[in-house]
Amino acid sequence: MSARVIAVANQKGGVGKTTTCVNLAAAFASMNYPVALLDLDPQGNATTGCGIDPRKLMVSACEVLMGERGVQETFLRPDGLKFDLLPSNGDLTAAEVFLLQQDEREYALKRALEPVLSHYAWIFIDCPPSLNMLTLNALAAADSVLIPMQCEYYALEGLSALLNTIEQIRGSVNPDLEIEGLLRTMYDGRNNLATAVSEQLIENFGDRVYRTLVPRNIRVAEAPSYGLPVLLYDPRSKGAVAHMALAGEMLRRYEKKEVHQ
């Protein structure tokens, strides 16, 4: 069996990419799946959100992308968590500059992951909030893209740009790349605009939009400062329940797919 590799991407910042990654990794790990989380953002927010200080890293995703270290020996197992983390920090910017000068630079991450694909059921990649060489590497290595987005006016514009990019990547570096699903994050049902944008998304993308909504939730916002997924910080909070529900919905989709294949 080979891991399902999911890139969590949106070039718009502040839409809940890192929160989605960290909490989906925790949700699937809580169901006893072997899970890895790759932090591919030089800001290192997923690393911090798992309780690791990015400034104290001796090695990180940077060395892996530059071919100096194997991914297996660079993984960390953060305290109290049941999944492996490929951490990152600002050094990752150096890897991006390095890759720009290499042949087949889009495939550095894909090559690095090949030896460990059979060790995991799920691999989540937290992408930076821009369509740069790091995001391109994530999309070249991934089976699918999960797109978290807020239901606000500019979100739809950003989404069409991202979908165009995914089409271009299908046409060049990864013909098998699929859209995993669209996730509505930081959702506030009392907001008329959020409801309108949400309806528009379902109209345009149908069942690609997850039924699960991740609500605005103070516990979700607080959890990273404690270096924990919200599922561990406050398992009964609305945010924790939503991420468990999302993992369940993803599993049901796969079961359905397998039946039809």
Backbone bond lengths (Angstrom), bond angles and torsions (degrees), N, CA, C in turn:
res aa  C-N    CA-C-N  psi(-1)  N-CA   C-N-CA  omega(-1)  CA-C   N-CA-C  phi
1 M - - - 1.468 - - 1.530 109.73 -
2 S 1.319 114.99 141.33 1.463 119.53 -179.11 1.523 109.44 -115.74
3 A 1.311 115.95 147.89 1.472 120.96 -177.93 1.521 111.31 -62.48
4 R 1.312 114.99 147.94 1.462 121.21 167.43 1.530 105.79 -86.92
5 V 1.328 117.16 119.71 1.473 121.51 -177.35 1.524 108.68 -101.68
6 I 1.333 115.87 118.18 1.470 121.46 -175.48 1.527 109.62 -119.60
7 A 1.333 115.96 118.65 1.468 120.82 174.11 1.528 107.87 -87.37
8 V 1.329 116.67 129.69 1.467 120.75 176.52 1.527 105.93 -102.23
9 A 1.324 115.47 109.58 1.474 119.52 -167.41 1.521 112.16 -138.43
10 N 1.317 113.90 146.25 1.462 123.44 168.81 1.522 104.47 -170.93
11 Q 1.344 117.01 124.66 1.473 117.00 -175.51 1.520 112.69 -71.68
12 K 1.329 115.46 -8.03 1.466 119.27 175.77 1.534 107.57 -84.95
13 G 1.310 117.72 131.42 1.464 121.31 179.45 1.525 111.44 -79.34
14 G 1.327 115.60 163.13 1.467 120.64 172.84 1.507 115.78 69.78
15 V 1.350 117.09 27.54 1.474 119.03 -178.90 1.531 111.66 -104.80
16 G 1.337 116.76 -0.30 1.467 119.05 177.51 1.519 114.38 98.77
17 K 1.349 117.22 22.00 1.479 119.81 178.98 1.526 111.71 -59.28
18 T 1.338 115.46 -53.13 1.470 119.52 -175.59 1.527 110.61 -64.43
19 T 1.321 116.62 -42.89 1.471 121.17 178.30 1.528 110.09 -57.70
20 T 1.341 116.14 -44.14 1.463 121.32 179.48 1.522 110.71 -61.34
21 C 1.344 115.97 -47.49 1.468 121.51 -178.57 1.528 111.99 -60.10
22 V 1.319 115.60 -53.71 1.464 120.77 -175.00 1.531 110.04 -61.98
23 N 1.324 116.66 -42.16 1.466 119.42 -175.35 1.521 113.12 -79.24
24 L 1.336 117.83 -30.22 1.472 118.33 173.41 1.527 110.03 -68.83
25 A 1.345 116.73 -40.21 1.471 119.94 176.74 1.530 109.63 -58.80
26 A 1.334 116.65 -44.74 1.474 120.95 179.95 1.529 111.10 -66.46
27 A 1.346 116.76 -38.18 1.471 120.74 -178.15 1.532 110.94 -65.40
28 F 1.340 116.73 -48.66 1.470 119.44 -179.40 1.532 111.19 -68.57
29 A 1.338 116.49 -35.22 1.468 119.68 177.64 1.530 110.38 -65.17
30 S 1.346 116.77 -34.40 1.466 119.91 179.85 1.531 111.41 -67.94
31 M 1.346 116.20 -19.38 1.472 120.53 176.30 1.535 110.62 -93.62
32 N 1.336 115.07 12.86 1.474 122.34 176.85 1.530 114.81 70.35
33 Y 1.326 116.97 22.66 1.466 119.50 169.62 1.527 108.29 -81.89
34 P 1.349 118.42 143.33 1.466 119.19 170.65 1.538 109.61 -74.52
35 V 1.327 116.35 122.29 1.470 122.11 -170.89 1.532 110.38 -128.97
36 A 1.330 116.06 142.81 1.469 121.21 170.16 1.524 108.85 -126.02
37 L 1.320 115.74 144.57 1.464 123.00 176.45 1.521 107.43 -120.34
38 L 1.331 116.89 125.56 1.462 121.31 179.54 1.523 108.74 -107.69
39 D 1.308 116.83 122.30 1.472 121.16 176.47 1.528 107.25 -92.38
40 L 1.337 115.87 108.47 1.472 119.70 -177.76 1.526 111.14 -109.63
41 D 1.329 115.82 20.01 1.460 121.09 -179.71 1.531 108.99 -109.90
42 P 1.348 117.73 122.16 1.473 119.94 -179.81 1.529 114.07 -56.46
43 Q 1.339 117.51 -19.29 1.470 119.46 177.06 1.528 111.77 -70.65
44 G 1.345 116.08 -19.77 1.458 120.44 175.22 1.509 114.94 65.13
45 N 1.337 117.38 28.98 1.476 118.86 -176.65 1.526 112.80 -67.79
46 A 1.334 117.81 -37.42 1.468 119.57 178.33 1.529 109.78 -65.59
47 T 1.335 115.81 -35.58 1.469 121.03 178.29 1.531 109.82 -62.70
48 T 1.334 116.03 -49.85 1.477 121.27 177.84 1.520 110.69 -60.92
49 G 1.345 116.16 -41.50 1.464 121.57 -178.17 1.524 113.16 -65.55
50 C 1.349 116.13 -13.75 1.475 120.54 176.04 1.531 110.70 -103.82
51 G 1.333 116.28 11.61 1.459 119.71 174.38 1.524 115.15 85.03
52 I 1.339 117.54 15.02 1.471 121.52 179.79 1.532 108.83 -106.37
53 D 1.322 117.52 132.69 1.473 121.57 178.51 1.533 109.28 -82.52
54 P 1.354 118.11 110.94 1.464 120.28 -176.48 1.536 113.34 -58.79
55 R 1.337 116.38 -27.31 1.478 119.42 -177.04 1.519 111.84 -72.61
56 K 1.321 116.98 -17.53 1.469 119.89 -175.88 1.529 113.10 -99.91
57 L 1.329 116.58 5.98 1.464 119.30 -177.47 1.526 111.32 -72.18
58 M 1.322 116.54 134.04 1.464 121.17 173.46 1.535 110.20 -84.98
59 V 1.333 115.39 -40.36 1.469 120.82 175.72 1.519 108.18 -135.07
60 S 1.339 114.94 156.92 1.466 118.96 -174.40 1.529 109.08 -154.95
61 A 1.321 115.10 -169.23 1.467 120.98 177.67 1.529 111.34 -57.36
62 C 1.325 117.06 -25.64 1.469 121.47 179.95 1.531 110.48 -56.59
63 E 1.335 117.10 -52.30 1.471 121.14 -177.95 1.528 111.69 -65.19
64 V 1.337 115.82 -33.16 1.469 119.59 179.07 1.534 110.06 -65.60
65 L 1.334 116.74 -46.90 1.468 120.35 -178.49 1.531 111.90 -67.62
66 M 1.315 116.24 -27.65 1.469 119.58 179.18 1.536 111.40 -86.56
67 G 1.337 115.76 0.71 1.458 119.48 176.70 1.518 114.49 77.31
68 E 1.347 116.29 15.31 1.479 119.41 -177.56 1.527 112.11 -90.38
69 R 1.337 116.67 -19.24 1.470 120.40 -178.97 1.519 109.25 -140.60
70 G 1.332 116.00 147.61 1.465 119.67 173.14 1.521 109.28 -76.89
71 V 1.333 115.88 151.39 1.461 119.66 -177.61 1.539 110.87 -67.01
72 Q 1.339 116.31 -36.46 1.467 119.94 -177.19 1.532 111.51 -60.44
73 E 1.336 116.56 -40.48 1.474 119.86 -177.27 1.525 112.01 -81.80
74 T 1.331 117.21 -7.57 1.469 120.55 -178.98 1.530 111.31 -99.91
75 F 1.329 116.55 -17.26 1.469 119.59 177.90 1.531 110.72 -60.15
76 L 1.321 115.21 142.90 1.468 122.20 172.11 1.525 107.58 -114.78
77 R 1.317 116.84 155.03 1.470 120.75 170.24 1.528 106.08 -114.22
78 P 1.354 117.36 99.00 1.470 119.39 -176.66 1.532 111.47 -60.38
79 D 1.328 116.29 147.58 1.471 121.89 179.80 1.524 111.67 -53.52
80 G 1.315 116.09 130.55 1.458 120.65 173.76 1.519 114.65 79.67
81 L 1.353 117.54 -4.75 1.469 119.90 -179.11 1.524 109.77 -105.73
82 K 1.335 115.30 155.35 1.465 119.52 -175.38 1.522 112.34 -106.39
83 F 1.338 117.82 15.57 1.465 119.10 179.10 1.531 110.20 -129.06
84 D 1.342 115.36 162.54 1.463 121.26 179.21 1.528 109.92 -91.11
85 L 1.316 115.49 147.08 1.470 122.05 -177.59 1.522 109.75 -125.46
86 L 1.336 116.14 129.37 1.468 120.54 166.70 1.526 105.28 -94.44
87 P 1.347 117.10 105.27 1.471 119.24 -171.33 1.528 111.81 -80.34
88 S 1.323 115.53 165.48 1.466 118.57 175.78 1.527 109.91 -146.99
89 N 1.324 113.60 164.82 1.468 121.62 173.24 1.525 107.94 -153.58
90 G 1.317 117.00 -166.57 1.463 121.68 -176.14 1.519 114.58 -59.44
91 D 1.344 117.47 -18.67 1.469 120.22 178.04 1.524 112.16 -59.95
92 L 1.330 115.60 -23.41 1.468 120.30 -177.29 1.533 111.83 -58.96
93 T 1.318 117.30 -26.46 1.466 121.38 177.24 1.528 110.21 -61.53
94 A 1.334 116.13 -35.68 1.478 120.35 177.86 1.525 110.27 -65.45
95 A 1.326 116.14 -37.44 1.469 119.68 178.40 1.519 110.38 -63.82
96 E 1.335 115.63 -37.86 1.467 119.08 -179.86 1.526 110.58 -63.67
97 V 1.326 116.84 -44.09 1.475 121.60 178.79 1.533 109.62 -63.03
98 F 1.340 116.19 -42.51 1.459 121.98 178.74 1.534 110.68 -59.50
99 L 1.337 115.99 -45.39 1.469 120.24 -176.42 1.522 112.08 -64.32
100 L 1.314 116.46 -33.92 1.470 119.45 -178.41 1.528 112.16 -59.43
101 Q 1.325 116.76 -21.98 1.468 120.29 -178.37 1.532 112.68 -96.88
102 Q 1.355 117.24 0.51 1.468 120.27 -174.87 1.526 112.12 -101.09
103 D 1.350 114.99 154.56 1.463 120.12 170.13 1.532 107.96 -75.83
104 E 1.340 116.17 151.38 1.474 121.84 179.23 1.534 111.79 50.05
105 R 1.327 114.65 38.86 1.472 120.35 -174.43 1.525 113.20 -64.61
106 E 1.355 116.56 -22.88 1.469 119.63 -178.35 1.531 111.57 -69.27
107 Y 1.350 116.31 -19.00 1.471 119.36 -170.38 1.527 113.76 -104.01
108 A 1.327 117.99 10.95 1.473 120.21 -176.48 1.534 111.03 -59.54
109 L 1.330 117.02 -45.12 1.470 120.12 -178.94 1.532 110.95 -69.54
110 K 1.329 115.92 -42.05 1.480 120.29 179.28 1.534 110.16 -56.94
111 R 1.335 115.83 -45.72 1.482 120.41 179.12 1.530 110.59 -62.51
112 A 1.338 115.62 -42.41 1.477 120.14 -177.60 1.529 111.55 -64.88
113 L 1.340 117.02 -33.50 1.470 120.77 -175.92 1.529 113.66 -81.00
114 E 1.335 117.04 -22.12 1.469 119.55 -173.39 1.535 114.25 -50.21
115 P 1.363 118.91 -44.21 1.471 118.00 -177.68 1.535 114.66 -67.05
116 V 1.331 118.31 -17.68 1.482 118.57 -174.85 1.531 114.00 -109.81
117 L 1.319 117.61 -0.68 1.473 119.65 -175.34 1.525 112.19 -58.58
118 S 1.323 116.85 -34.09 1.474 119.29 -177.44 1.536 112.20 -78.00
119 H 1.343 117.43 -9.02 1.472 120.93 -177.78 1.531 112.64 -86.15
120 Y 1.341 116.45 -15.72 1.472 120.14 -172.24 1.519 110.94 -126.04
121 A 1.322 115.33 157.17 1.469 120.74 171.73 1.528 109.87 -94.84
122 W 1.338 115.61 -35.29 1.467 121.01 -176.94 1.526 109.59 -135.65
123 I 1.338 115.72 133.87 1.463 121.14 172.50 1.527 107.12 -127.08
124 F 1.327 116.32 121.73 1.469 121.78 178.82 1.523 109.59 -107.54
125 I 1.331 115.95 135.88 1.471 120.38 179.88 1.522 108.92 -116.61
126 D 1.333 115.86 119.53 1.471 120.88 175.96 1.522 108.08 -86.59
127 C 1.334 116.57 111.32 1.473 121.60 -175.62 1.527 111.17 -89.55
128 P 1.334 116.84 153.10 1.476 119.13 174.36 1.529 110.84 -68.97
129 P 1.339 117.56 159.94 1.472 119.79 -177.30 1.530 112.48 -81.94
130 S 1.328 116.68 48.53 1.464 120.41 175.19 1.521 107.18 -159.21
131 L 1.329 115.75 159.62 1.466 119.08 -178.92 1.533 108.03 -94.05
132 N 1.336 115.82 73.50 1.464 120.39 -176.53 1.528 110.14 -109.60
133 M 1.319 116.77 -168.33 1.460 121.27 -177.04 1.530 112.33 -63.62
134 L 1.347 117.28 -30.99 1.462 120.46 178.89 1.534 110.16 -69.46
135 T 1.332 116.62 -44.42 1.467 120.49 177.54 1.519 110.37 -63.89
136 L 1.336 116.29 -40.18 1.466 120.75 178.71 1.528 110.46 -60.59
137 N 1.328 117.17 -41.18 1.468 121.12 176.88 1.529 110.78 -62.22
138 A 1.339 115.84 -41.76 1.473 119.73 179.47 1.524 110.35 -63.08
139 L 1.326 116.89 -44.00 1.469 120.62 -177.14 1.525 111.60 -71.43
140 A 1.327 117.22 -29.09 1.472 120.61 176.55 1.523 110.86 -72.10
141 A 1.343 116.69 -30.28 1.473 120.97 -177.48 1.528 112.78 -88.73
142 A 1.334 116.95 -16.25 1.468 121.01 -170.31 1.524 112.74 -87.57
143 D 1.339 114.56 154.20 1.467 120.72 169.26 1.529 109.79 -82.92
144 S 1.339 115.40 -30.77 1.462 118.74 -174.55 1.527 110.46 -157.00
145 V 1.332 113.98 166.20 1.474 121.48 -179.82 1.519 109.00 -119.82
146 L 1.327 115.66 126.80 1.459 121.23 172.37 1.526 106.45 -101.13
147 I 1.337 116.09 127.32 1.469 119.82 -174.05 1.530 109.90 -113.01
148 P 1.361 117.05 104.98 1.464 118.54 173.93 1.527 108.98 -82.30
149 M 1.313 117.05 140.94 1.467 119.29 178.63 1.518 111.70 -153.31
150 Q 1.323 113.28 148.06 1.460 118.81 174.75 1.524 108.62 -85.50
151 C 1.309 116.11 147.76 1.464 119.77 178.76 1.527 109.24 -85.71
152 E 1.326 115.43 78.86 1.467 120.30 178.39 1.522 108.55 -137.87
153 Y 1.300 115.88 169.06 1.470 121.45 -169.68 1.528 113.53 -54.64
154 Y 1.346 117.41 -49.48 1.467 119.64 -173.73 1.533 112.87 -75.93
155 A 1.309 116.54 -13.37 1.464 120.25 -176.56 1.522 111.63 -61.05
156 L 1.332 117.06 -38.68 1.467 120.31 -177.09 1.518 111.38 -67.19
157 E 1.347 116.60 -36.00 1.472 119.91 176.88 1.522 110.27 -63.85
158 G 1.323 115.43 -46.61 1.463 120.03 179.63 1.520 111.61 -61.28
159 L 1.328 115.51 -36.19 1.460 120.71 -178.55 1.529 110.74 -64.74
160 S 1.337 117.08 -42.73 1.474 117.86 -178.00 1.533 110.53 -65.83
161 A 1.346 117.68 -34.13 1.472 120.37 176.54 1.527 110.31 -64.94
162 L 1.332 116.19 -41.54 1.468 120.39 -179.52 1.531 110.53 -66.36
163 L 1.331 116.59 -41.60 1.471 119.72 -179.96 1.531 110.78 -64.23
164 N 1.331 116.83 -36.47 1.480 120.02 175.73 1.520 110.38 -62.32
165 T 1.336 115.81 -42.32 1.470 120.46 179.29 1.520 110.27 -62.10
166 I 1.345 116.55 -43.36 1.469 120.19 -179.88 1.531 109.81 -61.24
167 E 1.333 116.55 -40.55 1.472 120.22 177.35 1.525 111.06 -61.14
168 Q 1.345 116.38 -43.08 1.474 120.50 179.70 1.531 110.27 -62.84
169 I 1.332 116.07 -39.45 1.471 119.87 -179.01 1.520 110.35 -68.51
170 R 1.324 116.51 -36.62 1.477 120.36 174.86 1.532 110.01 -60.84
171 G 1.324 114.85 -37.56 1.467 119.23 -177.37 1.518 113.44 -77.60
172 S 1.337 117.35 -12.17 1.464 118.41 -175.41 1.527 112.51 -125.93
173 V 1.343 118.32 -72.05 1.469 119.13 -168.26 1.536 115.12 -96.36
174 N 1.350 118.23 -19.39 1.473 118.59 -175.64 1.530 110.24 -150.35
175 P 1.351 116.32 83.54 1.473 119.76 -175.48 1.527 113.91 -63.75
176 D 1.350 117.80 -18.97 1.468 120.62 -176.26 1.526 113.86 -93.16
177 L 1.326 117.62 2.47 1.471 120.46 -175.64 1.530 110.78 -64.25
178 E 1.330 115.57 128.27 1.469 120.99 179.88 1.524 109.88 -113.98
179 I 1.328 115.31 165.13 1.465 118.93 169.63 1.527 106.83 -91.55
180 E 1.310 115.35 116.87 1.472 120.97 -179.58 1.524 109.77 -67.58
181 G 1.337 115.48 -45.07 1.458 119.36 179.47 1.518 110.65 165.91
182 L 1.329 114.98 165.34 1.466 122.09 177.35 1.525 107.84 -108.08
183 L 1.325 115.70 128.03 1.468 120.75 -176.28 1.523 109.99 -114.53
184 R 1.321 115.17 123.17 1.476 119.34 178.41 1.532 108.25 -85.31
185 T 1.333 115.45 118.52 1.470 120.90 -175.01 1.528 110.89 -113.00
186 M 1.337 114.79 163.05 1.478 122.35 177.55 1.524 110.28 48.62
187 Y 1.323 114.45 43.09 1.463 120.17 -170.49 1.528 111.56 -83.29
188 D 1.310 114.42 133.78 1.468 120.53 176.59 1.524 107.79 -126.71
189 G 1.319 116.10 103.31 1.462 121.85 -175.67 1.521 114.31 -65.32
190 R 1.347 116.64 -14.19 1.482 119.04 179.33 1.522 111.11 -80.22
191 N 1.318 115.92 -9.39 1.459 121.41 -176.10 1.536 108.70 -92.39
192 N 1.342 116.35 118.61 1.476 120.30 -176.29 1.523 112.42 -61.40
193 L 1.341 116.23 -38.11 1.467 119.40 -179.29 1.533 110.11 -64.60
194 A 1.329 115.91 -43.04 1.474 119.73 179.53 1.527 110.30 -59.10
195 T 1.322 116.43 -41.59 1.466 120.28 179.60 1.523 110.66 -64.91
196 A 1.345 116.01 -42.28 1.467 120.41 -178.57 1.533 111.22 -65.24
197 V 1.346 116.34 -44.58 1.472 120.39 -179.76 1.522 109.51 -65.74
198 S 1.314 116.43 -39.42 1.457 122.16 178.97 1.535 110.25 -59.65
199 E 1.313 116.40 -45.71 1.479 121.10 179.58 1.527 111.03 -63.19
200 Q 1.344 114.68 -39.21 1.473 120.04 179.36 1.536 111.02 -64.50
201 L 1.323 115.85 -39.95 1.468 120.64 178.31 1.528 110.37 -61.00
202 I 1.329 116.22 -46.43 1.474 120.14 -177.97 1.532 110.10 -65.77
203 E 1.346 115.34 -37.55 1.468 120.41 178.16 1.534 110.41 -60.95
204 N 1.342 116.04 -42.83 1.468 120.45 -175.27 1.522 114.11 -84.37
205 F 1.326 117.23 -31.45 1.471 119.39 -171.23 1.518 113.89 -120.58
206 G 1.331 116.90 -1.76 1.465 120.91 173.30 1.514 113.73 50.70
207 D 1.356 115.79 -127.77 1.459 118.72 -173.25 1.530 113.60 -78.88
208 R 1.339 116.79 5.03 1.477 118.21 170.80 1.529 110.29 -73.21
209 V 1.325 116.65 -20.37 1.471 121.04 177.86 1.523 107.91 -83.23
210 Y 1.328 116.01 122.70 1.477 118.68 178.20 1.520 109.92 -63.09
211 R 1.328 114.87 142.87 1.471 118.82 175.32 1.527 109.86 -68.93
212 T 1.330 115.27 -32.34 1.468 119.87 -179.96 1.522 110.32 -65.17
213 L 1.319 115.41 131.92 1.470 122.05 174.64 1.531 107.63 -110.27
214 V 1.321 117.14 136.40 1.471 119.09 173.80 1.530 106.81 -97.64
215 P 1.332 117.04 113.31 1.469 119.05 -174.26 1.525 112.21 -77.85
216 R 1.302 115.48 162.80 1.474 119.35 167.45 1.519 106.57 -63.50
217 N 1.326 116.42 129.15 1.461 118.09 -172.82 1.523 108.78 -152.62
218 I 1.306 116.42 123.05 1.466 120.68 -175.74 1.532 111.10 -61.86
219 R 1.329 116.84 -32.88 1.471 120.55 -179.70 1.527 111.43 -63.87
220 V 1.336 116.47 -37.59 1.472 121.05 177.75 1.525 109.64 -63.21
221 A 1.333 116.19 -41.33 1.469 121.03 -179.35 1.533 111.56 -68.52
222 E 1.335 116.71 -34.48 1.470 120.46 -176.88 1.526 113.08 -77.24
223 A 1.341 116.93 -34.56 1.472 121.42 -169.58 1.537 114.82 -52.49
224 P 1.378 119.78 -44.49 1.470 118.69 -177.26 1.526 113.42 -60.36
225 S 1.333 117.69 -30.67 1.470 119.08 -178.95 1.524 111.23 -69.33
226 Y 1.345 116.31 -15.87 1.477 121.18 174.42 1.532 110.95 -98.97
227 G 1.346 115.85 3.56 1.461 120.11 179.79 1.508 113.31 65.90
228 L 1.348 116.47 33.44 1.469 120.48 -176.88 1.531 111.19 -134.90
229 P 1.332 117.15 147.41 1.469 119.18 166.24 1.524 108.16 -63.95
230 V 1.324 117.49 152.34 1.467 120.16 -179.31 1.536 110.37 -63.25
231 L 1.336 116.53 -26.15 1.467 120.07 178.25 1.524 112.73 -61.85
232 L 1.324 116.77 -26.96 1.461 120.09 176.63 1.523 111.53 -97.53
233 Y 1.327 116.14 -32.77 1.466 120.70 -177.77 1.529 110.83 -67.70
234 D 1.335 116.09 -46.61 1.463 120.10 177.24 1.525 108.66 -150.66
235 P 1.355 116.37 84.35 1.466 120.43 -173.08 1.522 115.12 -60.47
236 R 1.339 116.85 -19.16 1.477 118.16 -178.34 1.524 112.68 -95.72
237 S 1.333 116.63 -1.75 1.471 119.22 -178.74 1.531 110.19 -68.46
238 K 1.334 115.43 158.65 1.476 120.46 179.89 1.522 111.03 -59.32
239 G 1.344 115.86 -37.19 1.466 120.00 -179.21 1.516 111.76 -65.32
240 A 1.330 116.80 -41.55 1.472 120.91 179.35 1.526 110.24 -66.07
241 V 1.319 116.50 -44.75 1.470 121.23 -179.27 1.535 109.91 -61.51
242 A 1.348 116.70 -40.17 1.470 120.62 -179.48 1.529 111.40 -63.46
243 H 1.339 117.58 -41.41 1.472 119.00 -178.63 1.528 111.62 -70.65
244 M 1.327 117.66 -34.23 1.470 119.67 173.73 1.531 110.22 -65.00
245 A 1.329 115.78 -40.47 1.471 120.27 178.93 1.526 110.89 -63.73
246 L 1.345 115.98 -39.28 1.467 120.61 178.68 1.528 110.46 -62.47
247 A 1.329 117.14 -45.82 1.466 120.85 178.65 1.533 109.88 -59.08
248 G 1.332 116.38 -42.66 1.469 120.54 177.81 1.518 111.92 -61.93
249 E 1.338 116.24 -41.88 1.470 120.51 179.62 1.527 110.56 -64.75
250 M 1.332 117.15 -40.28 1.472 120.88 178.22 1.528 110.51 -62.35
251 L 1.320 116.38 -43.83 1.474 119.96 179.33 1.523 111.40 -61.72
252 R 1.325 116.63 -42.66 1.472 119.68 179.81 1.525 111.27 -62.87
253 R 1.332 116.29 -37.35 1.471 119.95 177.94 1.531 110.90 -62.02
254 Y 1.335 115.99 -41.95 1.469 119.17 179.99 1.515 111.33 -66.51
255 E 1.326 116.25 -40.63 1.470 119.69 179.79 1.533 109.85 -61.36
256 K 1.325 115.62 -41.50 1.465 121.85 179.07 1.526 110.04 -61.87
257 K 1.344 115.75 -46.45 1.468 122.05 179.77 1.527 110.94 -57.01
258 E 1.346 115.24 -46.21 1.467 120.29 -176.74 1.518 111.60 -64.21
259 V 1.321 116.09 -35.77 1.475 120.94 177.86 1.530 109.91 -62.95
260 H 1.346 116.07 -40.15 1.475 120.58 -175.67 1.520 113.50 -80.97
261 Q 1.323 117.21 -12.17 1.464 119.45 -175.67 1.526 111.52 -80.47
